[in-house]
Amino acid sequence: MAHPLLIIKNITREGPGLLENALHTHGIASLTADISRGDEFPDPGNFKALFVLGGPSSANDDTPVMNRQLRQIEKALSDEIPFLGICLGMQTLVKAGGGKVLKCPEKETGFIDPEGVPYRIDLTEAGFEDPLFAGLGKSFPVFQLHGETVELPKSGMQMLATGSRCQVQAVRAGKNAYGLQCHFELTQEMFFSWLDNDADLKTMDRNLLTRQFEELREEYTATGLALMNNFLRIAGLA
């Protein structure tokens, strides 16, 4: 019998965040593999759903670890295993599905772009109708932390949300595989850990970032939890 949920960490500090809260609420068991610490990426066919997190690696890295990750995600797509990828997890989904991963024209980092405009994503018509965003609005403030973006393949994937700088912000591949470029899983504990450890965030004004997070925290948490619960319902786990 398949286990409920497999969680893949690409780096230790980027954990499941709000997904963990949703799992606890529903009493759903999970297995976490931290491939940055040498864990193998298990066969996704042994699980009912797959959740792949972010990290500083690139989907274009020609390493045994990344090549195995892409193969396992390709298998999950082929077997129609419900999938949710965050940041790098979205990029590996797109590459495994035949798309491209490219350098961003400029990195997206934090809550505000270089011109002082808050980062937001806007749902496409398909995104607004998709069950991943059920019960939510059409536009959301987001936290960004990435230097790469994606180009979708000509078929098999659909854009669900766009951004003003890096356009592709949410996608669906096939029936039930999703990717989110921004970090809707973010919790306060994770946020402070990233401020302490991420090279790009460490160059920024920590006090300003903290104020921006506090201003958004209630709305951001509600949106993130709704997305995680929607995914668990799509996966048939909640």
KANORZI-V612310 format. One line per field, one symbol per residue. ss: DSSP state (H for helix, E for strand, C for the rest). phi: phi as a letter, one per 30 degrees, with the letter a starting at -180 (. if undefined). burial: I if it has 24 or more other C-alpha atoms within 12 Angstrom, else O. A space follows every 10 residues. Layout:
BEGIN
ss = ???
phi = ???
burial = ???
END
This chain:
BEGIN
ss = CCEEEEEEEC CCCCCCCHHH HHHHHHCCCE EEEEHHHCCC CCCHHHEEEE EECCCCCCCC CCCHHHHHHH HHHHHHHHCC CEEEEECHHH HHHHHHCCCE EEEEEEEEEE CECCCCCECE EEECHHHHHC HHHCCCCCEE ECCEEEEEEE ECCCCCEEEE EECCCCCEEE EEECCCEEEE CCCCCCCHHH HHHHHHHCHH HHCCCHHHHH HHHHHHHHHH HHHHHHHHHH HHHHCCCC
phi = .dddbccccc aedccdhddd ddddecicdb bcccddcjdd ddddddbdab bccdlddcdd dcbedddded dddedddddh debbcchedd ddddddcjcb cbddeadcbj cbdecicddb bbddedddcd ddceicdcbb dbccaacbbb bdddbjbbdc abbdcdddca bbcidbcbbb ddcdddcddd edddedbddd dddcdddded dddddceddd dddddddddd dddedicb
burial = OOOIIIIIII IIIIIIIIII IIIOOOOIII IIIIIIOOOI IIIIIOIIII IIIIIIIIII OOOOIIOIII IIIIIIIOOI IIIIIIIIII IIIIIIIIII IIOOOOOIII IIOOOOOIII IIIIOOIIOI IIIOOIIOII IIIIIIIIII IIOOOOIIII IIIOIIIIII IIIIOIIIII IIIIIIIIOO IOOIIOOIOO IOOOOOOOII OIIOOIIOOI IIIIIIIIII IIIIIOIO
END
